[in-house]
Amino acid sequence: MVIDLHCDTFLRLMEGKNGSDLYENNLNVDIKKLIKGKSLAQFFAMWIDLKNDSKPMETCLKMIDKFYIELDKNPDYISLATNYEDIIRNKNEGKISALLTIEEGGAIKGQLHNLRNFYRLGVRGITLTWNRVNEIGFPNAKEEYRNQGLTEFGKEVVYEMNRLGMLIDVSHLSDEGFYDVARLSSKPFIASHANSRTIKEHFRNLTDDMIRVLSDKGGVIGISFERDFLGDTENARIEDMVKHIKYIRNIGSIDVIAIGTDYDGCNPNCEIDNIGEIGKLAEALKANNFSEDEIDKIFYKNALRVIKEVL
């Protein structure tokens, strides 16, 4: 089984270029591929680019509408999950769980009531920033932002997400913002799609100290299949994924590692072409002397633990 903490599939479905149906399409993720990959749960991100969108909340609502339309079309295969109990019930009914997230805190437009309304719509995780500055904080995409932390409103968002029971995602957030979340959050938080900055120097990856802090807080880092976060080759190679996993295990612990593919948002040419082929990573980990229990922790148990504690 596998829990994938991040994909951008609904962005692509909205575009309609590779097919607009969740059941079967030409993307990295669809229901048929999720079934083949023995998916327990898939996190679906509603991604917004503030630079090109003057109405981020409205755009996000349109994507959420598409999300529910697709779930309603496929009730025998996939169902919404808003907590641990939903995931277990769906599993017992032979269904994949779909978790709804937002990738860009700017969608709440600087208002806590919008955050609460998104929660009421089923959103259970928010990536606080994407690569643009918003009311919550600063991205790590530019050097001048990296030492700038959460705004006062951003701190309120952390407290309110803790209160509601929502996953705080620090992927894309500035380094200083990461430490603000670590200091302020009373619950575990996640970096849904990131890797080790020591192995691959990239602003989207986490430093050794961040990995330790995340581990100490009981959170997880979702190993991303984005080529630029993994290494220096044209392809996203499985051997590089394993290299990051080994390193993070040694720096943090086995309990801090999860999966966050970034499918349908990352560069093509991945050795694991789609979620249906996720077993290739399990085989590579076995070949590198990871135990069955360690692989299960990476693939779903660690993420499930955080879901149970936070949602």
C-alpha positions as CSV (number, residue, x, y, z in Angstrom):
1,M,0.0,0.0,0.0
2,V,1.0,3.6,-0.5
3,I,0.0,7.1,0.6
4,D,1.2,9.8,-1.7
5,L,1.2,13.2,0.0
6,H,1.2,15.3,-3.2
7,C,0.1,15.4,-6.8
8,D,-1.0,18.2,-9.1
9,T,-3.4,16.0,-11.2
10,F,-6.4,18.3,-10.9
11,L,-4.5,21.2,-12.4
12,R,-4.0,19.0,-15.5
13,L,-7.6,17.8,-15.4
14,M,-8.7,21.4,-15.4
15,E,-6.5,22.0,-18.5
16,G,-8.0,19.0,-20.2
17,K,-5.0,18.4,-22.5
18,N,-4.4,14.8,-21.4
19,G,-7.9,13.8,-20.8
20,S,-10.2,15.4,-18.2
21,D,-11.4,12.3,-16.3
22,L,-9.9,11.0,-13.1
23,Y,-10.8,7.4,-13.9
24,E,-8.4,7.1,-16.9
25,N,-6.2,9.7,-18.5
26,N,-2.7,10.2,-20.0
27,L,-1.3,11.7,-16.7
28,N,0.8,10.2,-14.0
29,V,-2.2,9.7,-11.7
30,D,-5.7,8.2,-12.4
31,I,-7.9,5.7,-10.6
32,K,-6.7,2.8,-12.8
33,K,-3.1,3.6,-12.0
34,L,-3.9,4.1,-8.3
35,I,-5.5,0.7,-8.1
36,K,-2.5,-0.9,-9.9
37,G,-0.2,0.8,-7.4
38,K,-2.2,-0.4,-4.4
39,S,-2.9,3.1,-3.3
40,L,-4.4,3.5,0.2
41,A,-4.7,7.3,-0.1
42,Q,-3.9,10.0,-2.6
43,F,-3.5,13.7,-1.6
44,F,-4.8,15.9,-4.4
45,A,-3.5,19.5,-4.4
46,M,-5.4,22.4,-5.7
47,W,-2.5,24.5,-7.1
48,I,-2.8,28.3,-7.6
49,D,-0.2,30.7,-9.1
50,L,-0.7,34.1,-7.6
51,K,1.3,35.8,-10.3
52,N,-1.2,34.9,-13.0
53,D,-4.4,34.7,-11.0
54,S,-6.1,37.8,-9.5
55,K,-8.9,35.6,-8.0
56,P,-7.1,32.8,-6.3
57,M,-10.0,31.8,-4.0
58,E,-12.4,31.6,-6.9
59,T,-10.0,29.5,-8.9
60,C,-9.4,27.2,-6.0
61,L,-13.2,26.7,-5.6
62,K,-13.6,25.8,-9.2
63,M,-10.9,23.1,-8.8
64,I,-12.6,21.8,-5.7
65,D,-15.8,21.6,-7.6
66,K,-14.0,19.5,-10.3
67,F,-12.6,17.3,-7.5
68,Y,-16.0,16.5,-6.2
69,I,-17.5,16.0,-9.7
70,E,-14.8,13.3,-10.3
71,L,-15.4,11.6,-7.0
72,D,-19.2,11.5,-7.6
73,K,-18.5,9.9,-11.0
74,N,-16.4,7.1,-9.5
75,P,-18.0,6.2,-6.1
76,D,-17.1,2.5,-6.5
77,Y,-13.4,3.2,-6.6
78,I,-12.6,6.3,-4.7
79,S,-14.0,8.4,-1.8
80,L,-13.3,11.5,0.2
81,A,-11.3,11.1,3.4
82,T,-11.1,13.8,6.0
83,N,-9.5,11.8,8.8
84,Y,-7.9,8.5,9.8
85,E,-11.3,6.8,10.4
86,D,-12.4,7.7,6.8
87,I,-9.3,6.1,5.4
88,I,-9.8,2.9,7.3
89,R,-13.5,2.7,6.3
90,N,-12.7,3.3,2.7
91,K,-10.1,0.6,2.7
92,N,-12.5,-1.8,4.2
93,E,-15.0,-1.0,1.5
94,G,-12.3,-1.5,-1.2
95,K,-12.0,2.1,-2.0
96,I,-9.0,4.5,-2.4
97,S,-9.1,7.6,-0.2
98,A,-8.9,11.0,-1.7
99,L,-7.6,13.8,0.5
100,L,-8.1,17.4,-0.5
101,T,-5.4,20.0,-0.1
102,I,-4.5,23.5,-1.4
103,E,-1.0,24.3,-2.7
104,E,-0.9,28.1,-2.1
105,G,-2.1,29.7,1.2
106,G,-2.9,32.8,-0.8
107,A,-6.2,31.1,-1.7
108,I,-7.6,32.2,1.7
109,K,-6.9,35.8,0.8
110,G,-5.6,36.8,4.3
111,Q,-8.9,35.8,6.0
112,L,-9.3,33.1,8.7
113,H,-13.0,32.7,7.8
114,N,-11.9,31.6,4.3
115,L,-9.6,29.0,5.9
116,R,-12.5,27.7,8.0
117,N,-14.8,27.6,4.9
118,F,-12.2,25.6,3.0
119,Y,-12.1,23.2,6.0
120,R,-15.9,22.9,5.8
121,L,-15.5,22.0,2.1
122,G,-13.2,19.1,3.1
123,V,-9.8,20.7,2.7
124,R,-7.4,19.0,5.2
125,G,-4.0,20.4,4.3
126,I,-2.5,23.7,3.0
127,T,0.9,24.4,1.6
128,L,1.4,27.8,3.3
129,T,3.2,29.3,0.3
130,W,4.0,28.3,-3.3
131,N,6.7,30.3,-5.0
132,R,5.1,33.7,-4.4
133,V,4.9,36.0,-1.4
134,N,1.4,35.9,0.2
135,E,-0.3,37.1,3.4
136,I,1.0,34.1,5.3
137,G,4.7,34.3,4.6
138,F,7.5,34.0,2.1
139,P,8.7,31.3,-0.3
140,N,12.2,30.0,-0.4
141,A,12.4,30.6,-4.2
142,K,14.4,33.8,-3.8
143,E,17.5,34.3,-1.7
144,E,16.2,37.5,-0.2
145,Y,13.1,35.7,1.2
146,R,14.9,32.9,3.0
147,N,15.5,34.7,6.3
148,Q,12.0,36.1,6.4
149,G,9.5,34.2,8.6
150,L,5.8,34.0,8.9
151,T,3.7,37.2,9.1
152,E,1.6,37.9,12.1
153,F,-1.4,36.6,10.0
154,G,0.7,33.5,9.1
155,K,1.1,32.8,12.8
156,E,-2.6,33.0,13.3
157,V,-3.0,30.5,10.4
158,V,-0.8,28.0,12.2
159,Y,-2.8,28.3,15.4
160,E,-6.1,28.0,13.5
161,M,-5.0,25.0,11.4
162,N,-3.9,23.3,14.7
163,R,-7.2,24.0,16.2
164,L,-9.2,22.8,13.2
165,G,-7.1,19.7,12.6
166,M,-5.4,20.5,9.3
167,L,-2.0,19.5,8.0
168,I,0.4,22.3,7.8
169,D,2.7,21.8,4.7
170,V,6.0,23.7,4.7
171,S,7.0,22.7,1.2
172,H,8.0,25.9,-0.7
173,L,8.1,27.9,2.6
174,S,11.1,30.1,3.5
175,D,13.7,28.5,5.7
176,E,12.8,31.0,8.5
177,G,9.2,30.2,8.0
178,F,9.9,26.5,8.5
179,Y,11.4,27.3,11.9
180,D,8.5,29.5,12.8
181,V,6.1,26.6,12.1
182,A,8.3,24.3,14.1
183,R,8.2,26.7,17.0
184,L,4.5,27.6,16.9
185,S,2.8,24.4,15.9
186,S,1.5,22.2,18.7
187,K,1.0,19.3,16.2
188,P,3.2,17.5,13.7
189,F,3.6,19.2,10.3
190,I,4.8,18.0,6.9
191,A,7.0,18.8,4.0
192,S,4.7,17.0,1.5
193,H,7.2,17.0,-1.4
194,A,10.9,17.7,-0.8
195,N,14.2,15.9,-0.4
196,S,17.6,16.4,1.2
197,R,19.5,19.6,0.5
198,T,22.8,18.0,1.4
199,I,22.4,15.4,-1.3
200,K,21.0,17.9,-3.8
201,E,21.5,21.6,-3.3
202,H,18.1,23.0,-4.1
203,F,16.1,25.7,-2.3
204,R,13.1,23.3,-2.2
205,N,14.9,20.6,-0.2
206,L,15.4,20.5,3.5
207,T,18.7,21.0,5.4
208,D,20.0,18.3,7.8
209,D,18.8,20.5,10.8
210,M,15.4,20.9,9.3
211,I,15.1,17.1,8.8
212,R,16.0,16.6,12.5
213,V,13.5,19.2,13.6
214,L,10.8,17.7,11.5
215,S,11.6,14.3,12.9
216,D,11.6,15.6,16.5
217,K,8.1,17.2,15.9
218,G,6.8,13.8,14.6
219,G,6.3,15.1,11.1
220,V,7.2,13.6,7.7
221,I,9.0,14.6,4.5
222,G,7.4,13.2,1.3
223,I,10.2,12.1,-1.0
224,S,9.6,13.9,-4.3
225,F,10.1,12.5,-7.7
226,E,11.0,15.9,-9.2
227,R,14.2,15.5,-11.1
228,D,15.7,18.8,-10.0
229,F,15.2,17.8,-6.3
230,L,16.9,14.5,-6.8
231,G,20.2,14.8,-8.7
232,D,21.9,16.1,-11.7
233,T,20.7,13.8,-14.5
234,E,18.1,14.2,-17.2
235,N,15.9,11.6,-15.6
236,A,14.5,11.2,-12.1
237,R,16.3,8.0,-11.2
238,I,15.3,5.5,-8.6
239,E,18.9,5.2,-7.4
240,D,18.8,8.9,-6.5
241,M,15.5,8.4,-4.6
242,V,17.1,5.6,-2.6
243,K,20.1,7.8,-1.9
244,H,17.9,10.5,-0.4
245,I,15.9,8.0,1.6
246,K,19.1,6.5,3.0
247,Y,20.5,9.8,4.0
248,I,17.3,11.1,5.5
249,R,16.9,7.9,7.5
250,N,20.4,8.4,9.0
251,I,19.9,12.1,9.7
252,G,16.3,12.0,11.0
253,S,15.0,8.5,11.4
254,I,13.0,6.0,9.4
255,D,9.9,7.5,11.0
256,V,10.3,10.9,9.2
257,I,10.2,9.5,5.6
258,A,7.0,9.3,3.5
259,I,6.2,9.6,-0.2
260,G,5.2,12.9,-2.0
261,T,5.7,12.2,-5.7
262,D,4.7,15.6,-7.1
263,Y,3.2,13.7,-10.0
264,D,1.6,15.8,-12.7
265,G,3.6,18.8,-11.4
266,C,7.1,17.5,-11.8
267,N,9.3,17.1,-14.9
268,P,8.6,14.1,-17.1
269,N,11.2,11.3,-17.7
270,C,10.9,9.6,-14.3
271,E,12.0,6.0,-14.0
272,I,8.8,5.5,-12.1
273,D,6.5,6.7,-14.9
274,N,3.3,6.8,-12.9
275,I,1.7,5.9,-9.5
276,G,0.9,2.4,-10.8
277,E,4.6,1.7,-11.0
278,I,5.4,2.7,-7.4
279,G,6.4,-0.9,-6.6
280,K,9.7,-0.2,-8.4
281,L,10.8,1.9,-5.5
282,A,9.9,-0.8,-3.0
283,E,11.9,-3.3,-5.0
284,A,14.9,-0.9,-5.0
285,L,14.6,-0.4,-1.3
286,K,14.6,-4.1,-0.7
287,A,17.7,-4.5,-2.8
288,N,19.3,-1.9,-0.6
289,N,18.6,-3.9,2.6
290,F,15.5,-2.0,3.8
291,S,13.3,-4.3,5.8
292,E,9.6,-4.8,5.0
293,D,8.6,-2.8,8.1
294,E,10.9,0.1,7.0
295,I,9.4,0.1,3.5
296,D,5.9,0.0,4.9
297,K,6.7,3.0,7.1
298,I,8.0,4.9,4.1
299,F,5.1,3.9,1.9
300,Y,2.2,4.5,4.2
301,K,2.6,3.9,7.9
302,N,4.4,7.2,8.8
303,A,1.9,9.3,6.8
304,L,-1.0,7.4,8.3
305,R,0.4,8.1,11.8
306,V,0.5,11.8,11.2
307,I,-2.9,11.8,9.7
308,K,-4.3,10.0,12.7
309,E,-2.6,12.5,15.1
310,V,-3.5,15.7,13.3
311,L,-6.8,15.3,11.3
